[in-house]
Amino acid sequence: MEKRISPWAWVSTLYFLEGIPYVIVNNISVVMFTKMGVPNGEMALFTSLLYLPWMIKPFWSPFVDIFKTKRWWTVTMQILMSALFVLLVATIPFPSAEVIASGQTPISLFYVTLLIFIVTAFVSATHDIAADGFYMIALNSGDQAAFVGIRSTFYRLATIFGNGVVVYVAGMIEEKTGNIPMSWQITMIMCAVILCVLTIYHTFILPRPKSDASVLKGEKPTAKAIVTEFANSFVTYFKKSGVWLAIVFMLLYRLPEGFLLKLCMPFLLASPEVGGLGMTTASTGVAYGTIGVIFLTIGGILGGIYASRVGLKKALWLMALGMTLPCLAFVYLAIYQPTNIWVISAAISIEQFGYGFGFTAYMLYMMYFSEGEFKTSHYSICTAFMAMSMLIPGMFAGYIQEALGYVDFFWMVMACCLATFFVAFLAYRKLDPNYGKK
């Protein structure tokens, strides 16, 4: 008889662990390279490329279905991520204080670090595929609905841990020791320990559902079976009605945030002489990584409640406004360069709340477009376009900011809001007015 393990014992920790590598690779790497003195152009280009594995993960997601079990993939990827974080700790470079202060630290110093981040990104993206699949297999439909809020909450807590706690701890160590590289090495040790502990826990506690098996059900994973599974995912996706409109929507709806997100923390950390706010690493962790993420979460929750009452179609315009107009908060910060932490936190909270509220429409639209026989694989392809929507603008954001300065850069972000309204208008005409309503 299959042993019953309560979802309370593993859902929260599984999604907390899932969020840590993502936020470290995509967000904390930005702060770390900025504090190490890497110029914005190179920093934004190379850290944006780290989104690539999440963008192309549909290309290997069928292999997770074909080979082994979802539990095996989940635990194995956690072991690999733990080992990679230990390796990261051992290889973080130590540029001199003079080189860091110059703001021209060569990115070549971080090639090994970037390589480890890239491998971690591929492993983490694979873990996402396996963990989400395991969640649907290990829980019945009622439990899936009951715990979807728990998994989302703990994924957000991982974001707060990364953007808030990790950045704050690094900042406090930096203030006490004056040694920036060492502060990041110690915080990465903390992350590695947490990953190792949770991995050991999951190795023993994750349930072993009988339904967790290869889609081939004991058949030999032949090349024909692999190709067939792979082809079905993509051919049916690109045959869906309105697919090109959907792709344009997924690429452009978040365009302002695609530029803004990559330069938020560098702007907060940059000295007032170059147009930044001159915040410390610790205060940035509090303002952006903790208070900001809390308001991001509140915005997402209220967005979900609102959309469930009026439907996606009615909610879309208000959510598009939420996605765009609060970007003016960074225009204000760049023009007036306030020093009061509460004023800065309030501006960040407004922007993050709006983004959380507006992003709800994006997620619902992906679910709406993924409806049908191949819902899981089609949603995975949608998330690839979601990653692309952040990767492409992020690659160029640093160079554009260096050319324009922070004030004009944030005005350029506001101009990009027109793209959000344009694709919202196109999508609005095709939406089912009842979709998303309870």
N, C-alpha and C positions, 0 to 999 in steps of 0.2 A: 504493500500500500504506500502511495506517495505521501511523504512527510509534508504536512502543512506548515509553512513558515509565514508568519504575518507580514503583509506588505509594509507595515510600520517599521519592521526590522531592517528593511533594505532600500525602499524607494527613495527616502530622503538622502541617505548617504550615497547612493548610486548617482543621483543627479547633482549632488554637491560636488562629487568627484568629477563628473562629466564637465562641469563648468570651469573647474580650476585650470586645466591646460589651455582651454580656449581663451580665457581672459588673460593668462600669463603670456601666451604667444602673441595674441593680437593687440592687447592693450598695454600690459605692463612692459613689453619690449619697447614700446614707444617712449615711456617714461625713462626706462633704464638707458636707452641710447641717447636720449636728450640730456640726461644728467651726466652722461659720460662725455658730452661735448661733441657728438656727431651732428653735423649740419642738418637742418630741417629737410632739405631736398633729398639727400641720400637716406636719411632716416625714414621719411615717408615712403620713398620708393621701395626700399628693401622690406620694411615691415608690412607694406601692403601686399607684397608678393606672398607673405605668409598665409593670406586668405586662400591661396590657390587650392590647397587640398580640400577645403570645404566646398569649393566651387566645382571640382571635378570628381567628387566622391561617388556620384551616380555611375561612373565608369567602372568602379569595382564593387559597388554594393551587391550585385548579384552573386559575387563569390562568397559573401557572408551567408547567403541563403543556401548555396550549393555545398560548401565545405564545412564540416563540423557543425557544432551547435552554437546558438546565440550565446549561451552561458560560457562556452569555451572561448569564443571570440572576445567577450566582455572581459573576462578575467585575464586572458593572455595580453590584451592590449593594455590593461592596467599595470601588469607586471612590466611591460616594455616602457610605459610612460614613467613609472617609478625609476627604472634604471636610467632612462634618458635625463631625468632631473638630477640624479646623482652625478651623472657625467657632466651636466651643465655646470653644477657647482664647482667641479674640478677644473673647468676650462675657462671660466670667466676671466677676461684679460684685465690687467691692472695698469691702465695708462696713468702717466704722472699727473699731478695736480696742475702743472703748468700747461700740459697739452689739453686737459679738460677745460681749463679756464680760457684757452684760446678760442674754443668753440669750433675748432677745425680738426677734431680727432678723426683720423682716417678710418673709414668703414672696414678697411682691410684687416684691422686689428680684431674684428669681430666675425671673421669668416667662419671660424669653427663654431662660435656661438650661434650664428645664423644657420649653419648646417644642422646643428642639434635642434634648433627651433623648427626647421623645415621637416625633419624626420618626426619630431614630436607632433607636428601639425597633421601629418599623414596618419600617424597612429591614433591621434585623438579623433580625427574624422571617422576612422574605421570604428573606433569605440562608440561614437555617436550612433552609427548605423546599427551596431550590434545591441547596444543598450536599449535603444528605442524599440527594436524588434523583440528583445527579451521582455520588455515591459508589456508588450501586447500579447505575448505568449504566456507569460507567467501569471497574468491576471485575467479574470473573466471580464466581460464588458462592463458589468456593474462596478467592479473594483477599479477598472481603468478610469471610468468617469469620476469615481469618488476620489481618486488619488492624483488626478491631473493637476489640481491646484497645489498639492504638496510637492510634486516634482518641479513645477514652475517656480514655486517659492524657494526651494532649496537651490535651484539653478541660479536664481537671482541672488541668493545669499552668497553663492560662490563668487558672483560678480562683485558684491560688496566686499567680500574677503579680499579679492584680488585688487580692485581699484581703490579700496579703502584701507583695509588692515595692512596689506603687504606694502603699499606705498607709504602709509604712515610709519610703519616700523622701520622701513628703509630710511625715511626722513629723520626719525629720532636717532638712529645709529649714526647717520651722517652728521647730525648736529653735535653729538657727543664725541665723535672720533675725528671728524673732519676728513674721513677716508671714504669717498663715494664708492669706489669699486668694492671695498670690503662690506659696505652697508648692503649692497645688492647680493653679494655672495652669501651673507648670513640669512637674508630673507629667502633666498632660493633654497638654502638648507632647510628652513622652516617648511617651505612648500614640499620639498622632497620627502621630509619626514611624514607629513600629513598624507601624501599620496601612498607611501609605503604602508602606513598603518591601515588606511582604508582598503588597500588592495588585499592585505592579509585577512582583514575582516570579511571582505566579500568572497574570498576564496572558500571560506567555510559557511557563510550565512546565506548566500544566494540560493534560492530554491532550484530544484532539478525537475522541472515539469516534463512529463512524458511526451508532451506535444512538441518539445524543443528538439527538432531533428532537421536534417537536411531536407530541402524541398524535393530531392530525388528519392526520398524514402527508402534508403538502402541501396538504390541503384548506383552503378558506377558512374562518377561524374565525368562523362565523356565530353569531348570537345563539342560535339553536336548539341548536347544538353546545355552546355555553358553558353554557346553562341545563341541558341534559341531563347534562353532566359534573358540574355542581354538584349537581343534584338527586340523582343516583345516590349521591353520597358521603353525603348526609345521610339520605335516605329509608331506605336499607338499614341505616344505623347504628341509627336509632331503631326499626327493626323487629326488631332482634336480641333473642333471648330473654334476659331478665334485665337489660335495658338500664337500668332505673331503679335496681335494686340496684347496678349497676356505677357509675352516676353518684353515688349516695350514698356509695359506698366511696371513689371518687376525690376527693370533696369533703371528707370527714370524717376519713379515715385520717391525714392530716397536720395536723389541726387544731391540736394543741399547738405544732408547729413553725411553723405559719402565724403564730401570735401571737409566739412566741419569737424567730424569725429577725429580725423587724423591729426588736426592741429590744435585741438582743445587744450590738452595738457601741455604741449610745448608753449602755447600762448600764456598759460597761467604761470609757467616756470620761467619764461624769458624775462630778462631784465627790462625795467621801464625805458631804458635808453634805446632799446631796439623795438619798442612798442608793446612789450608784454606787461604782466602785472607783478612780476618779481616775487611770486609766492614761494614759500619753502616747500620742500617735498612733502613734509608732514601735513602742512595746512592744505595742500592740494589733495592729499589723500582724504582729508576730512570733508572739504568742500565739494569736490567733484566725485570722489570715489565712494563716499558714504552718504552725505546729504543728497547729492545729485541722484545717486542710484535709488535711494528710497523714494524720491519723487518720480523717477522713471517707473518704478514698480507701481506706485499709486496711480499714475497716469494709465498704465496698462490695465490695471484692475478696473478702473472706472470706464475705460474704453470698452472693455469686454462687457460690462454691465449695460452700457448705453447701446452697444451694437445688438445685444440680445433682446433689447426691448423694441428697437425701431428697425432692425435689419441693416445689413451692410450697405444697401443702396442709399437709404436715407442718412446713414451715418457718415458716408464717404466724404461729403464736402466739409463737414465740421472737422473731421479727422485730417483732411488735407490742410486745413487752416492750422490745426495743432502741429502738424509736421513742419510747417513753414514759418509762420509769423513769429514764434518764439525765438527763431534764429537772430532776431533783432537784439536779443539780450547780449549777444557777443559783439554786435556793432556798438552797443552802448558801452560795454566794458572796454573795447579797444579805443574808443574816442575819449572817454573820461578817465580811464585807468584808475579806478577807485582802489583804495588800500584797505578799506574796512572789510574784514572777512565775512561779516554778515550780509553786506551789500552784494559782495561777489557771490556768496552762497545763494542768495535770493535770486540773482540773475541766472545762475546755473540751474537752480531748481525749476524756474519757469521754463527754460529751454528743455530740460530733461522731462518734465511733466508733459509738455506738448509733444515731444518725440514719443514718449511711451503711449500717449493717447492716440496719436496719429498712426503709430506702427501697428496698432490693432487691426486697422483696415487692410494693411499689407498682408498680415498673417491670414486673415479671413479670406482675402482674395486668393491666396495660394491654395487654401483648403477648397474654396469654391471651384477653382479651375481643375483641381486634382480629382474631383468627384468622378466615380466610374469604376470599372473593373480593376484597373491597375492603380488604385488610389495610393498605395504606399510608395511604389516606384515613381509615380508621377510627382508626388509631393517631394520626393528626394531630388528630382530634377529641378523642381521649382526652387529648392533651397540652394541649388548650384547657381541659378541666376541671381538669387538673393546675395550670395557671396560675391558674385561678379559685380553687382551694383555697388559694392563697397570697395572692391579691389581696384577697379579701373580709375575712379576719381581719386582714390587715396594715393595711387602711384604718382600722380602729378601734383597733388595738393601742396607738397613741400616746396617744389620748384616755383609754383605760382605764387605762394606766399612770399618767398624770398624776392621775387620780382616786384610784387605789388606792395609789400608791407602788410601789417595785420589789419589796419582799418579798411583799406581797399579790398583786401582778400575777403573780409567778412561781408562787405557790400556785394562782392561777386557771388558769394554764397546766397545772398538774398535774391540776386537776379536769377539764380538757378531754381528758385521756387516756382518760376513760371512753368518749368518742365513738369513739376508735380501737379499743378492745376491742369495742365494740358492732358496728361495721361489719365488723370482722375475724370476729366470730361469724357474722354474716349471710353473708359471702362464703365462709367455711369450708365451710358446708353444701352449697354448689353447685359447689365446685371439683373438677376431675378429679384424683384422687390421683396420677396418673402425670405430670401436666403439670410440665415443668421438669426432670425426671430425664434424665440422660444416657442 
